[in-house]
Amino acid sequence: MRSSLLAASLIVPCVLSGARAASAFEPEVYPLLVGEVDAKLHSASRVEGEDGFSVTRLRLGARAQLAPWFVAVGQAEWALEKPVLLDAYASLRPSDSWEISMGARKTPLFASARDDVVWMLPVPERPMVTRAFWPSRDVGLEVHHLPSPRLPIEVWVRGGNGSGNILGNDNSDFAIDARLDAVFGRALPDADPTQLLGLRVGGGVHAESAEDRPGVRATTADGFIFYRPQTVYGPRRIMEAHVVGMVGPVKATAEITFARESRARDTDGNPETPRVDQDPVFSSGAMLEVAWMAVGAWRTLGTWPTASGTGILPGALEVAGRLERIDLAYGARDVTPGGATAASAAVRWWATPFAALSAALYWTGYDVPPIESPDATDSWLGLVRATFHMPVPRPQPPGARGSRK
């Protein structure tokens, strides 16, 4: 009863205040389209991936802004063996500073995951550490406070199924995600891209009670799982901290993370009897990425790089590098830990507002050889990628007047 009253107290003012502006607002529906086509070359072809051309992403969907305070988003990935639903949520904006959303969408942790979309990162693909620890997407209810120059604090609180499976719930309890950031200068939403400085600093926590599932697992940029994790069961905690700094054309991102995962063995096959506790496993990681916009407008968070109008090339040209370290499943007497050190570099030409061409090189050094390659100590991947998308304006805030043309 209390939760129903709380939801009503948040939603009803939004509906009442928005109704006055609805008559002057023209609803808009935008198609969402993202495609990425790769040419790849592996050091261990057919083991860690196939050489040649492939379609890495083909995302189709739509975003509907039906009122200044209401947005609905649906999106699916079609470049897999079968279509996978990515986003399916409705978002309410009672005011410029608050957003309430319900449905399937990205969870709040990690600036490199939530704040930037994967196909617009300075180095193609998310960092190895982020891929391993990020809880990904789930279905849930989220309350989000947006920062402003007057109050530069951003907060997310989300309750969801925590399973990474947006079609169901394989956990015994709900998962909770919370994140708190301080945001200044060019790192603020809708900031002036000509501002010299920007800073985002914060951290987050993910807590859940997991049913039997693999623990933290690490992959190469092409998705090869080089360390097979143990099965975890019970309380699972992930903590992360991040800093994103901007100075003119340079953007630096640093993230550190730590996970504690419980384990318990079912000794008799009877779900009604207690399990036997095992040693928990711990994992940790760190990442540093530096990007330089050699030609073009300076980066702002979550936006496609554009031309500055003064460069010798059309569009924008960006050079970036990334260093990472991950340690996996240590602290248990019956588990062999793993880990890896990784480095990557990329050049990305954001040629037009809808198309980009990239070249990247990734190297991964293994602490423990992969099962598929018992003699391997490292691997590398060369990548050339073409990216295209359909530009979509950002949602109008509740105070917007009229319709966009």
C-alpha positions as CSV (number, residue, x, y, z in Angstrom):
1,M,0.0,0.0,0.0
2,R,2.8,2.4,0.9
3,S,4.6,1.7,-2.4
4,S,1.4,2.4,-4.4
5,L,0.9,5.7,-2.6
6,L,4.6,6.6,-3.2
7,A,4.4,5.8,-6.9
8,A,1.1,7.8,-7.2
9,S,2.7,10.8,-5.4
10,L,5.5,10.8,-7.9
11,I,3.5,10.2,-11.1
12,V,0.3,12.2,-10.5
13,P,2.1,15.6,-10.2
14,C,4.0,14.8,-13.4
15,V,0.7,14.1,-15.3
16,L,-1.1,17.1,-13.9
17,S,1.8,19.5,-14.7
18,G,2.4,18.0,-18.1
19,A,-1.3,18.1,-19.1
20,R,-1.1,21.9,-19.4
21,A,1.7,21.7,-21.9
22,A,0.4,18.7,-23.8
23,S,-1.9,20.8,-26.0
24,A,1.1,22.7,-27.3
25,F,3.3,19.6,-27.8
26,E,3.4,17.5,-30.9
27,P,4.2,13.9,-30.2
28,E,7.3,12.6,-32.1
29,V,8.5,9.0,-32.9
30,Y,12.0,8.5,-34.0
31,P,13.4,5.3,-35.4
32,L,16.6,3.9,-33.8
33,L,19.1,2.3,-36.1
34,V,22.7,1.4,-35.4
35,G,24.9,-0.9,-37.6
36,E,28.6,-1.9,-37.3
37,V,30.5,-4.0,-39.8
38,D,34.0,-5.3,-39.0
39,A,37.0,-6.8,-40.7
40,K,39.0,-8.8,-38.1
41,L,42.4,-10.5,-37.9
42,H,43.2,-12.7,-34.8
43,S,46.5,-14.1,-33.6
44,A,44.6,-17.3,-32.8
45,S,42.1,-17.6,-35.6
46,R,39.3,-20.2,-35.2
47,V,40.1,-20.4,-31.5
48,E,39.4,-16.9,-30.3
49,G,37.3,-15.8,-33.3
50,E,36.9,-16.0,-37.0
51,D,39.0,-13.8,-39.3
52,G,37.3,-11.8,-42.1
53,F,34.1,-9.7,-42.3
54,S,31.2,-9.8,-39.9
55,V,28.2,-7.7,-38.8
56,T,28.8,-7.0,-35.2
57,R,25.8,-4.9,-34.5
58,L,22.4,-4.2,-36.1
59,R,20.1,-2.5,-33.6
60,L,16.6,-1.5,-34.6
61,G,14.0,0.2,-32.5
62,A,12.1,3.3,-31.8
63,R,11.9,6.2,-29.3
64,A,8.6,7.9,-28.8
65,Q,8.2,11.2,-27.0
66,L,4.5,11.4,-26.4
67,A,4.6,14.3,-24.0
68,P,7.3,16.7,-22.7
69,W,7.4,14.5,-19.6
70,F,7.0,11.0,-21.2
71,V,9.4,8.9,-23.3
72,A,9.1,5.3,-24.3
73,V,12.0,3.3,-25.8
74,G,12.2,-0.1,-27.4
75,Q,15.3,-1.6,-29.1
76,A,16.5,-5.1,-30.1
77,E,19.8,-6.5,-31.4
78,W,19.6,-8.4,-34.6
79,A,23.2,-9.3,-35.3
80,L,23.1,-12.5,-33.2
81,E,21.9,-16.0,-33.8
82,K,18.4,-14.7,-32.8
83,P,17.1,-11.3,-32.0
84,V,17.7,-10.1,-28.4
85,L,15.7,-7.4,-26.7
86,L,17.9,-4.7,-25.3
87,D,15.7,-1.8,-24.1
88,A,12.0,-1.7,-23.4
89,Y,11.1,1.0,-20.9
90,A,9.0,4.0,-20.2
91,S,10.5,7.2,-18.6
92,L,8.6,9.9,-16.7
93,R,10.2,13.3,-16.1
94,P,8.2,15.1,-13.3
95,S,10.7,17.9,-13.5
96,D,14.0,18.9,-15.2
97,S,15.9,17.2,-12.3
98,W,14.1,13.9,-11.9
99,E,13.5,10.9,-14.0
100,I,11.5,7.8,-13.1
101,S,11.7,4.8,-15.4
102,M,10.4,1.3,-15.4
103,G,11.3,-1.6,-17.7
104,A,14.4,-3.1,-19.3
105,R,17.4,-0.8,-19.7
106,K,21.1,-0.5,-18.7
107,T,21.9,-0.6,-15.0
108,P,23.6,2.5,-13.5
109,L,27.1,1.2,-12.6
110,F,30.3,2.2,-14.5
111,A,30.6,5.5,-16.4
112,S,32.0,3.8,-19.5
113,A,28.8,1.6,-19.6
114,R,25.9,3.7,-18.5
115,D,27.0,7.2,-19.6
116,D,28.3,6.3,-23.1
117,V,26.8,4.0,-25.7
118,V,29.2,1.2,-26.8
119,W,29.4,2.2,-30.4
120,M,30.5,5.8,-29.6
121,L,33.4,5.0,-27.2
122,P,36.9,6.3,-28.1
123,V,38.2,2.7,-28.3
124,P,35.7,0.4,-30.0
125,E,34.0,-2.0,-27.5
126,R,33.7,-1.5,-23.8
127,P,36.8,-2.1,-21.6
128,M,37.6,-5.7,-20.5
129,V,37.1,-4.8,-16.9
130,T,33.7,-3.2,-17.5
131,R,32.5,-6.1,-19.6
132,A,33.5,-8.5,-16.8
133,F,31.9,-6.7,-13.8
134,W,29.1,-4.6,-15.2
135,P,25.6,-6.0,-14.3
136,S,24.5,-5.2,-17.8
137,R,20.7,-4.7,-18.4
138,D,17.8,-5.9,-16.3
139,V,14.1,-5.2,-15.8
140,G,13.3,-2.9,-12.9
141,L,12.2,0.4,-11.5
142,E,14.7,3.3,-11.4
143,V,14.7,6.8,-9.8
144,H,17.3,9.1,-11.3
145,H,18.3,12.6,-10.1
146,L,20.0,14.6,-12.9
147,P,22.7,17.2,-12.1
148,S,22.6,20.9,-12.8
149,P,25.1,23.7,-12.4
150,R,23.3,24.7,-9.2
151,L,23.2,21.2,-7.8
152,P,26.0,19.1,-9.6
153,I,25.0,15.8,-8.0
154,E,23.7,12.8,-10.0
155,V,22.0,9.9,-8.2
156,W,20.6,6.6,-9.4
157,V,18.7,4.1,-7.3
158,R,17.4,1.0,-9.1
159,G,15.6,-2.2,-8.1
160,G,15.6,-4.9,-10.7
161,N,15.8,-8.6,-11.4
162,G,19.6,-8.4,-11.6
163,S,19.9,-11.5,-13.7
164,G,21.0,-10.0,-17.1
165,N,17.9,-11.7,-18.5
166,I,15.4,-9.0,-19.3
167,L,12.7,-11.6,-20.0
168,G,12.6,-13.1,-16.5
169,N,14.0,-13.4,-13.0
170,D,16.4,-16.2,-12.1
171,N,17.4,-14.7,-8.8
172,S,15.8,-15.6,-5.4
173,D,15.7,-11.9,-4.5
174,F,15.7,-8.6,-6.3
175,A,18.9,-6.8,-7.1
176,I,19.7,-3.3,-5.9
177,D,21.9,-0.8,-7.8
178,A,22.9,2.6,-6.4
179,R,25.3,5.2,-7.8
180,L,26.3,8.7,-6.7
181,D,28.3,11.1,-8.9
182,A,29.5,14.7,-8.6
183,V,29.5,16.4,-12.1
184,F,31.1,19.7,-13.1
185,G,31.7,21.8,-16.2
186,R,31.7,20.0,-19.6
187,A,30.7,16.7,-18.0
188,L,27.2,18.1,-17.2
189,P,24.3,17.0,-19.4
190,D,23.8,19.4,-22.4
191,A,27.0,21.2,-21.5
192,D,28.6,23.7,-23.8
193,P,31.2,21.7,-25.7
194,T,33.5,24.7,-25.8
195,Q,34.0,24.7,-22.0
196,L,37.7,23.9,-21.3
197,L,37.2,21.6,-18.3
198,G,34.8,18.9,-17.2
199,L,34.9,16.4,-14.3
200,R,32.7,13.5,-13.2
201,V,33.7,11.5,-10.1
202,G,31.7,8.9,-8.2
203,G,31.0,5.3,-7.6
204,G,28.3,2.7,-7.2
205,V,27.2,-0.6,-5.6
206,H,25.4,-3.6,-6.9
207,A,23.9,-6.2,-4.5
208,E,21.9,-9.3,-5.2
209,S,21.3,-12.9,-4.1
210,A,22.2,-15.1,-7.1
211,E,21.0,-18.5,-8.0
212,D,23.5,-20.9,-9.5
213,R,25.3,-19.0,-12.3
214,P,28.9,-18.4,-13.5
215,G,30.9,-15.8,-11.5
216,V,32.8,-12.8,-12.9
217,R,34.2,-13.9,-16.3
218,A,36.6,-12.0,-18.6
219,T,36.5,-11.8,-22.4
220,T,38.6,-10.4,-25.2
221,A,37.3,-7.6,-27.3
222,D,35.8,-10.2,-29.7
223,G,34.0,-12.0,-26.9
224,F,36.4,-15.0,-26.4
225,I,36.1,-16.2,-22.7
226,F,39.7,-16.8,-21.7
227,Y,38.9,-17.7,-18.0
228,R,36.1,-20.1,-17.0
229,P,34.7,-18.9,-13.7
230,Q,33.4,-21.0,-10.9
231,T,29.6,-21.3,-10.2
232,V,28.5,-18.8,-7.6
233,Y,25.4,-18.9,-5.3
234,G,24.0,-16.5,-2.7
235,P,25.0,-12.9,-1.8
236,R,26.9,-11.2,-4.6
237,R,28.4,-7.7,-4.3
238,I,30.0,-5.4,-6.9
239,M,31.6,-2.0,-6.0
240,E,33.1,0.4,-8.5
241,A,34.5,3.9,-8.5
242,H,35.2,6.1,-11.6
243,V,36.7,9.4,-12.6
244,V,36.1,11.1,-16.0
245,G,38.2,14.2,-16.6
246,M,38.2,16.6,-19.6
247,V,40.8,19.2,-20.5
248,G,40.2,20.7,-23.9
249,P,40.5,18.0,-26.5
250,V,41.7,15.3,-24.0
251,K,39.3,13.0,-22.1
252,A,40.6,10.6,-19.5
253,T,38.6,7.8,-17.8
254,A,39.7,5.7,-14.9
255,E,37.6,3.0,-13.3
256,I,38.4,0.5,-10.4
257,T,36.1,-2.3,-9.3
258,F,35.8,-5.1,-6.8
259,A,33.5,-8.1,-6.4
260,R,32.7,-10.6,-3.7
261,E,30.7,-13.7,-4.8
262,S,29.5,-16.4,-2.4
263,R,29.5,-20.1,-3.2
264,A,27.6,-23.1,-1.8
265,R,27.4,-26.7,-3.0
266,D,24.3,-28.8,-3.3
267,T,25.4,-32.2,-1.9
268,D,22.1,-34.2,-2.2
269,G,20.1,-32.7,-5.0
270,N,17.3,-31.8,-2.7
271,P,16.4,-28.1,-2.9
272,E,14.8,-28.2,0.5
273,T,17.9,-29.1,2.4
274,P,20.6,-26.5,3.2
275,R,23.7,-26.3,1.0
276,V,27.2,-26.6,2.2
277,D,29.0,-23.3,2.2
278,Q,32.3,-22.9,0.2
279,D,34.9,-20.2,0.3
280,P,33.8,-17.1,-1.5
281,V,35.7,-15.8,-4.5
282,F,37.0,-12.3,-5.0
283,S,37.7,-10.4,-8.2
284,S,39.0,-7.0,-9.0
285,G,40.0,-4.8,-11.9
286,A,41.2,-1.4,-13.0
287,M,41.1,0.5,-16.3
288,L,42.6,3.8,-17.6
289,E,41.7,5.3,-21.0
290,V,43.0,8.5,-22.6
291,A,41.5,10.0,-25.7
292,W,42.6,13.0,-27.8
293,M,40.3,14.7,-30.3
294,A,43.0,15.7,-32.8
295,V,40.4,17.2,-35.2
296,G,36.9,18.3,-34.4
297,A,34.7,19.5,-31.5
298,W,35.7,18.5,-28.0
299,R,33.8,15.5,-26.6
300,T,30.9,15.7,-24.3
301,L,29.5,12.7,-22.5
302,G,27.2,10.5,-24.5
303,T,27.3,12.5,-27.7
304,W,28.5,11.6,-31.2
305,P,31.7,13.6,-32.0
306,T,31.3,16.3,-34.6
307,A,33.3,18.6,-36.8
308,S,34.5,22.0,-35.4
309,G,34.3,23.7,-38.7
310,T,38.1,24.5,-38.8
311,G,39.7,21.0,-39.3
312,I,41.5,19.9,-42.4
313,L,39.4,16.7,-42.5
314,P,35.6,16.5,-42.7
315,G,34.1,15.4,-39.4
316,A,36.3,14.6,-36.3
317,L,39.4,12.5,-35.8
318,E,40.1,10.9,-32.4
319,V,43.1,8.9,-31.1
320,A,42.8,6.8,-28.0
321,G,44.6,4.2,-25.8
322,R,43.5,2.0,-23.0
323,L,45.4,0.0,-20.3
324,E,43.6,-2.6,-18.1
325,R,44.3,-5.2,-15.3
326,I,41.9,-7.8,-14.0
327,D,42.3,-10.5,-11.3
328,L,39.7,-13.2,-11.1
329,A,38.4,-15.7,-8.5
330,Y,41.1,-15.4,-5.9
331,G,40.8,-16.1,-2.1
332,A,39.2,-19.6,-2.3
333,R,41.3,-22.7,-1.4
334,D,39.7,-24.9,-4.0
335,V,39.8,-22.5,-7.0
336,T,42.7,-21.7,-9.3
337,P,42.6,-17.9,-9.8
338,G,43.0,-16.2,-13.2
339,G,43.7,-12.8,-14.6
340,A,44.9,-10.8,-17.5
341,T,46.6,-7.5,-18.5
342,A,45.3,-5.8,-21.6
343,A,46.2,-2.8,-23.8
344,S,44.5,-1.4,-26.8
345,A,44.8,1.6,-29.2
346,A,42.4,3.1,-31.7
347,V,42.0,5.8,-34.3
348,R,38.4,6.8,-35.0
349,W,37.3,9.1,-37.9
350,W,33.8,10.4,-37.1
351,A,33.3,11.4,-40.8
352,T,29.7,12.6,-40.7
353,P,27.0,13.0,-38.2
354,F,25.9,9.4,-39.0
355,A,29.0,7.4,-40.1
356,A,32.4,6.6,-38.7
357,L,35.4,4.5,-39.7
358,S,37.8,3.0,-37.1
359,A,41.0,1.0,-36.8
360,A,42.0,-0.6,-33.5
361,L,44.5,-3.1,-32.1
362,Y,44.0,-5.1,-28.9
363,W,46.5,-7.2,-26.9
364,T,45.7,-9.5,-24.0
365,G,48.3,-11.2,-21.8
366,Y,46.9,-14.2,-19.8
367,D,47.9,-15.2,-16.3
368,V,46.5,-18.7,-17.0
369,P,46.3,-20.1,-20.5
370,P,42.8,-20.6,-21.9
371,I,41.5,-24.1,-21.9
372,E,41.2,-24.0,-25.7
373,S,44.9,-22.9,-26.1
374,P,47.0,-24.5,-23.3
375,D,50.2,-23.0,-24.6
376,A,49.0,-19.5,-25.2
377,T,50.3,-16.7,-23.0
378,D,48.8,-13.8,-24.9
379,S,46.7,-12.9,-28.0
380,W,46.0,-9.9,-30.2
381,L,43.2,-8.7,-32.4
382,G,43.3,-6.3,-35.3
383,L,40.0,-4.5,-36.2
384,V,38.7,-2.2,-38.9
385,R,35.1,-1.1,-38.3
386,A,32.5,0.9,-40.1
387,T,29.8,2.4,-37.9
388,F,26.5,4.1,-39.0
389,H,23.5,5.3,-37.0
390,M,20.5,7.4,-37.4
391,P,20.9,10.6,-35.4
392,V,18.1,11.1,-32.9
393,P,17.5,14.4,-31.0
394,R,17.6,14.1,-27.2
395,P,14.3,14.0,-25.3
396,Q,12.7,17.4,-24.5
397,P,12.7,18.3,-20.9
398,P,9.3,18.9,-19.2
399,G,9.6,22.7,-19.6
400,A,10.1,22.6,-23.4
401,R,7.6,24.6,-25.3
402,G,5.9,23.6,-28.6
403,S,7.2,21.0,-31.0
404,R,10.5,20.4,-32.7
405,K,10.6,20.9,-36.5
